[in-house]
Amino acid sequence: MGSWKTFKPGDHVIPLYILECRKCQYCLSFKTNLCQAIRGTQGKGLMPDGSSRFSKNGQMIHHYMGTSTFSNYTVLPEIALAKIREYAPFDKVCYIFMG
């Protein structure tokens, strides 16, 4: 799972397609839809470090639109997640958020 700072195992989270690093000039000026934190790799289907966490038969599989939400399981950078209430019913939760 890596060294997370914001979340812990078991937290209920949803993926963010338009993420917010809360540190760059865009996030600090309320233009969070322009956050550049992972734009360079997200459009290429890669994680922020330039890698993919998916493969099949030794072949790399790219992350779809940075979230891979059409899959049963996915891997996301921490800044691409938002914590939701633990008691929120999963059958009524919007699973992807656009910023």
C-alpha positions in Angstrom: 0.0 0.0 0.0 2.9 2.4 0.4 3.3 5.2 2.9 0.0 7.1 2.9 -0.3 10.3 4.9 -4.1 11.0 4.5 -5.7 7.6 4.5 -5.5 4.3 6.4 -6.5 0.8 5.4 -10.3 0.4 5.5 -11.1 4.0 4.7 -13.9 4.5 2.3 -12.7 6.6 -0.7 -13.7 7.6 -4.2 -11.4 8.3 -7.2 -10.9 11.8 -8.4 -10.5 12.2 -12.2 -9.8 16.0 -11.7 -7.6 16.0 -8.7 -6.4 18.7 -6.4 -2.9 18.8 -4.9 -3.8 21.8 -2.8 -0.2 23.1 -3.2 0.3 24.4 -6.8 -0.5 27.9 -8.0 -3.8 26.6 -9.5 -5.1 24.9 -6.4 -4.1 27.9 -4.3 -6.0 30.3 -6.6 -9.2 28.2 -6.7 -8.6 27.0 -10.3 -8.3 23.4 -9.1 -9.4 22.0 -12.4 -6.0 23.1 -13.8 -3.9 21.4 -11.2 -0.7 20.1 -12.8 0.4 17.7 -10.1 0.0 14.6 -12.3 -1.2 16.0 -15.7 2.0 15.0 -17.4 1.6 11.3 -16.7 -2.2 10.9 -16.2 -2.9 11.5 -19.9 -0.3 8.8 -20.8 -2.1 6.2 -18.6 0.8 6.2 -16.1 1.3 6.8 -12.3 3.0 10.0 -11.2 6.4 8.2 -11.2 5.9 7.2 -14.8 5.1 3.6 -14.1 2.0 1.4 -14.5 0.9 -0.9 -11.7 -0.9 -3.2 -14.1 0.3 -5.9 -16.4 -0.9 -9.1 -18.0 1.4 -11.8 -19.3 4.4 -9.5 -18.9 2.8 -6.7 -20.9 2.2 -3.3 -19.3 -1.4 -2.2 -19.2 -2.0 1.5 -19.0 -4.3 3.2 -16.4 -7.4 4.4 -18.2 -7.7 8.2 -17.7 -5.6 8.0 -14.6 -8.3 6.2 -12.6 -9.0 2.9 -14.3 -12.5 2.9 -12.9 -13.8 0.4 -15.5 -11.8 -2.3 -13.6 -12.7 -4.2 -10.5 -9.6 -3.1 -8.7 -7.4 -0.1 -9.3 -4.3 1.7 -8.0 -4.3 5.5 -7.6 -2.0 8.2 -6.3 -3.0 9.5 -2.9 -3.9 13.0 -4.3 -6.4 11.3 -6.6 -8.6 10.1 -3.8 -11.3 11.7 -1.6 -12.4 10.2 1.7 -16.1 9.6 2.1 -18.2 8.8 5.2 -17.9 5.2 6.4 -21.6 4.9 6.8 -22.4 6.1 3.3 -24.0 3.1 1.5 -21.9 2.0 -1.5 -25.0 1.4 -3.6 -25.9 5.1 -3.4 -22.4 6.7 -3.6 -21.2 8.4 -6.7 -18.0 6.5 -7.4 -16.0 9.1 -9.4 -15.8 12.8 -8.8 -14.7 15.4 -11.3 -13.0 18.0 -9.0 
